[in-house]
Structure formats: C-alpha cells, structure tokens
C-alpha cells in the first residue's frame, strides 16, 4: 500500500512538472530556478521534439527571468515584441563581445565563459578566437544557448555541477571570463571557482571577471538598500540565487594572489546602465 502511494505521488509530481512547463504563465525571478529540479524531463523533451518544440522551449526559458526577456505588460508579449527584444538582446551582447572581450583575446585563444546563460556573448566571442566554451549550471539554458547559436561552429556549451568545472581539463584554455554571474554566487563557492579558473588556464592564461565594487558609493547604497532592507522583508530562500554578493578590489587581490594569480589589475567598463558601478579584474595565471 505504501509503495502504491509513493508511485501515485511521483505520478502527480510528474504531471505537475509537465503542466508547469507547458501551461504556467511567465514565472517570477525566483521560480526561474525550478527548472534545475527537472533537467532530465527538459532534456527528454528537447531530444524527442522537433524544431518547433525547441523553439517553444527556448522562448519559455528565455522569458522566465527579467535577466533575459520580459514582456512590457509582464503577462504576455505583444505581436512581434518577443522577436524585437531577442534582437535587442543579441545586439547588446554582441556589443560586449566586440567592444570588450575581442580586445583581450586573439585568433589562437581558447576561451571559456563562466555562467554563459543564453550564450549570446560567447557565441559572438567565438568569432574572435580559435574555440570557445560556454558553461552553465542549468541544462535548460545550455539547450537554449545551443539553439540560439546553432550556426556558430567553434563554440560548445557544457552543463556543470555548480560546484566545480570538472568537465574542463587542466591547463586547457588561455582565457576565462564571466559577466554578471560571480555576483550571484556565495563567496565561499566563488573562491572555489577562482581556484578552478586557475586550474583550467594554461600558464600565462588570463581570467577576466566582473564584480560589484563595494567601495563605490552607488554599490554601497545598493547593498545597504537592497541587501539589508529587502532581506528583512523576504525569506532567505527567495534571495539565495539572485542576491548580489559584493567585493572590494583589495580582498580580490589578496584572494587571487594567494591562489597563484599574478599581475592582478582592475578595469572599468560601462556595459550595463543598471550595474555601471561594477568593475572587472584581469588576472594572469
């Protein structure tokens, strides 16, 4: 009897997952990460479905977070709005690749983007290097990246555990970068990834990472208003994925030097008006 109840509960859960995937309205920022719990189902649908299925899933995942695409009225896209916003996203991500990353790599570099999301930056970066890899914790968004960049031949997308970069071999790359990702990871885990960046880079390879600089007044104000005020109003679970983790250049210099990086310098780019107070470190292995 107990076994039958367990089977029933599993069946109900599977039905609810299918229902949420197909029929549930656009999700909130928090619910975006529900997809991580049923990557297997997503992978199955992706493999057995055709082009229309993949296009549907791509739109579903891209519109699950305001970090990617979100309708103006927050309920549904007006005719042509999704396509227009996707084109705008492609253009803005290509601008980052052209104006920043392309100036730091060359045609012989082997490059990795950590936390690639939809893959539109690394897909564009692939045009400036020998080969490129995008890694992300979500199988769903890795599939989306493959779909959106299917015509780019020298880029691959890899799902990682969120704890390390084990699929990437030691000393195999010359350049690693990350934009608007490290800031969402608990610092103790971020340090683990700094070690991983060092491991996968060849001697002389470089790591280029964006982070919110707590020494800047705008970031300090955001931390005080956002972290403390918002955390007092919402549960910790709601904030875990999207809450911003701030750094100072000095603490990063100490951490990176201790790991083994040399020539740690800090650069400033106004890539995103929302996060214009962020800066970047460029560290050499």
C-alpha positions in Angstrom: 0.0 0.0 0.0 2.8 2.4 0.9 4.6 1.6 -2.4 1.5 2.4 -4.3 1.2 5.8 -2.5 4.8 6.6 -3.5 4.1 5.8 -7.1 1.0 7.9 -7.0 2.9 10.9 -5.6 5.6 10.5 -8.2 2.9 10.5 -10.9 1.3 13.6 -9.5 4.7 15.4 -9.4 5.5 14.4 -13.0 2.0 15.7 -14.1 2.6 19.0 -12.2 6.0 19.4 -13.8 4.6 18.9 -17.3 1.7 21.3 -16.5 4.0 24.0 -15.2 6.3 23.6 -18.2 3.6 23.9 -20.8 0.8 25.9 -19.3 2.0 28.0 -16.4 2.3 31.8 -17.2 5.6 33.6 -17.2 7.4 32.9 -14.0 8.9 35.1 -11.4 12.6 35.6 -10.9 12.5 33.1 -8.0 10.6 30.4 -9.9 13.1 30.5 -12.8 15.3 28.1 -10.9 12.6 25.5 -10.6 13.9 24.2 -13.9 17.0 22.9 -12.2 14.9 20.3 -10.5 13.8 18.5 -13.6 16.6 18.9 -16.1 16.0 15.2 -17.2 12.5 15.9 -18.4 13.7 19.0 -20.2 16.4 17.1 -21.9 14.0 14.3 -23.0 11.5 16.8 -24.5 14.4 18.6 -26.3 15.7 15.4 -27.8 12.4 13.9 -28.9 10.8 17.1 -30.1 11.4 18.8 -33.4 12.3 22.4 -34.3 9.0 23.8 -33.2 9.4 22.1 -29.8 12.9 23.5 -29.3 11.7 27.0 -30.4 8.8 26.8 -27.9 11.1 25.7 -25.0 13.7 28.4 -25.9 11.1 31.1 -25.7 9.8 29.6 -22.4 13.2 29.6 -20.7 14.3 33.0 -22.1 11.1 34.6 -20.7 11.4 33.0 -17.3 13.6 35.7 -15.9 13.8 39.5 -16.4 17.5 39.0 -16.7 16.7 37.7 -20.3 13.4 38.8 -21.9 10.3 40.1 -20.2 7.1 41.4 -21.8 6.3 45.1 -21.2 3.0 44.3 -19.5 4.5 41.4 -17.5 1.8 39.0 -18.7 2.3 38.3 -22.4 4.2 39.5 -25.5 2.5 41.8 -27.9 2.8 40.7 -31.6 6.5 41.0 -32.6 7.6 42.1 -29.2 9.5 38.8 -28.3 11.4 38.9 -31.6 12.2 42.6 -31.2 13.5 42.0 -27.6 15.6 39.0 -28.7 17.2 41.1 -31.5 18.0 43.8 -28.9 19.5 41.2 -26.6 21.6 39.8 -29.4 22.9 43.3 -30.3 23.7 44.3 -26.7 25.6 41.0 -26.0 27.4 41.3 -29.3 28.5 44.8 -28.3 30.1 43.4 -25.2 31.9 40.8 -27.3 33.1 43.3 -29.8 34.0 46.2 -27.6 35.5 44.4 -24.6 36.3 40.7 -25.0 37.6 41.0 -28.6 40.2 43.4 -27.4 41.5 40.9 -24.9 41.7 37.7 -27.0 43.3 36.7 -30.3 42.6 34.2 -33.0 44.6 31.5 -31.3 43.0 31.7 -27.9 40.8 29.0 -26.4 38.1 30.8 -24.4 35.6 29.8 -21.7 32.6 31.9 -20.4 31.6 31.0 -16.9 27.8 31.4 -16.4 27.1 31.8 -20.1 23.3 31.8 -19.8 21.8 32.1 -23.3 25.3 32.0 -24.8 24.9 35.1 -27.0 28.1 36.7 -25.7 30.3 33.6 -26.1 28.6 32.9 -29.4 29.8 36.3 -30.6 33.3 35.9 -28.9 33.8 32.7 -30.9 34.3 34.8 -34.0 37.5 36.2 -32.4 39.2 33.1 -31.1 40.1 29.5 -32.0 37.4 27.8 -30.0 35.0 28.8 -27.2 33.1 27.0 -24.5 30.1 28.3 -22.5 29.3 26.6 -19.2 26.2 27.0 -17.0 24.6 25.1 -14.1 21.2 24.8 -15.9 20.7 22.2 -18.6 17.7 24.2 -19.8 19.7 27.3 -20.5 22.5 25.3 -22.1 20.0 23.9 -24.5 18.7 27.4 -25.2 22.3 28.5 -25.9 22.8 25.7 -28.3 19.6 26.6 -30.1 20.3 30.4 -30.3 23.9 29.8 -31.6 23.4 26.7 -33.7 25.1 28.4 -36.7 28.3 29.1 -34.7 30.6 26.1 -35.4 33.5 26.7 -33.0 31.5 27.1 -29.7 30.3 24.3 -27.4 28.0 24.5 -24.4 28.5 22.4 -21.3 26.4 21.9 -18.1 28.5 22.0 -14.9 27.5 21.0 -11.4 27.6 24.4 -9.9 30.3 23.2 -7.5 33.3 22.9 -9.9 34.4 22.8 -13.6 35.3 19.1 -13.7 34.3 18.6 -17.4 37.1 21.0 -18.3 40.6 19.6 -18.3 43.6 21.1 -16.5 45.6 23.8 -18.3 43.5 23.6 -21.4 42.4 27.2 -22.0 44.1 30.6 -22.5 41.2 32.9 -21.4 38.3 32.7 -19.0 35.7 35.4 -18.4 32.5 35.9 -16.6 30.0 38.7 -16.7 27.1 39.2 -14.2 27.5 35.7 -12.7 30.0 35.6 -9.9 28.0 38.3 -8.1 25.1 35.7 -7.6 27.4 33.0 -6.0 28.1 32.8 -2.3 31.6 34.0 -1.7 32.9 30.6 -0.4 31.8 29.0 -3.6 33.1 31.8 -5.7 36.6 31.2 -4.2 36.3 27.6 -5.3 35.7 28.8 -8.9 38.6 31.1 -8.7 40.7 28.0 -8.0 39.0 26.3 -10.9 39.8 29.1 -13.2 43.5 28.8 -12.2 43.4 25.1 -12.8 41.9 25.2 -16.3 44.1 28.0 -17.6 47.4 27.4 -19.2 50.4 29.2 -17.8 50.1 32.8 -19.0 46.4 32.5 -19.4 44.1 35.2 -18.1 40.9 35.4 -16.1 38.6 38.4 -16.7 35.8 38.6 -14.2 33.1 41.3 -13.5 32.2 42.0 -9.9 30.2 44.7 -8.0 32.7 47.0 -6.2 31.6 47.8 -2.7 34.0 50.7 -2.4 31.9 52.7 -4.8 29.1 54.9 -3.3 26.5 53.6 -5.8 27.3 50.0 -4.9 27.4 50.7 -1.2 24.0 52.4 -1.4 22.6 49.4 -3.4 24.0 47.0 -0.8 22.5 48.8 2.1 19.1 49.4 0.5 18.9 46.1 -1.4 20.6 43.5 0.8 19.5 44.7 4.2 16.2 46.2 3.5 15.0 43.5 1.1 16.3 40.7 3.2 14.3 41.9 6.1 11.1 41.7 4.0 11.7 38.4 2.2 12.8 34.9 3.2 16.4 33.9 2.7 15.4 31.2 0.3 13.9 33.8 -2.0 17.1 35.7 -2.1 19.7 33.0 -2.4 20.1 32.8 -6.2 19.6 36.5 -7.1 21.0 38.4 -4.1 24.1 40.3 -5.1 27.5 39.5 -3.4 29.8 42.5 -3.2 33.6 42.6 -3.2 36.3 45.1 -2.8 39.3 45.2 -5.1 41.7 44.7 -2.2 40.0 41.5 -1.0 40.0 40.1 -4.5 43.7 40.9 -5.0 44.5 39.1 -1.8 42.4 36.0 -2.7 43.7 35.8 -6.3 47.4 36.3 -5.3 47.0 33.6 -2.7 45.6 31.2 -5.3 48.6 31.8 -7.5 47.5 34.5 -10.0 49.9 37.3 -10.8 49.5 40.8 -12.3 46.0 41.4 -10.9 44.7 44.6 -12.4 41.3 46.3 -12.3 39.4 47.7 -15.4 36.3 49.7 -15.7 33.6 49.3 -18.4 30.2 50.9 -18.5 28.5 47.9 -20.1 25.2 47.9 -18.3 23.5 51.1 -17.0 21.8 49.1 -14.3 25.2 47.9 -12.9 27.5 50.6 -14.2 29.3 50.7 -10.8 30.7 47.2 -11.4 34.4 46.8 -12.4 36.5 43.9 -13.7 39.6 42.1 -12.6 42.1 40.8 -15.1 44.5 38.2 -13.5 47.3 36.2 -15.1 48.0 32.6 -14.3 
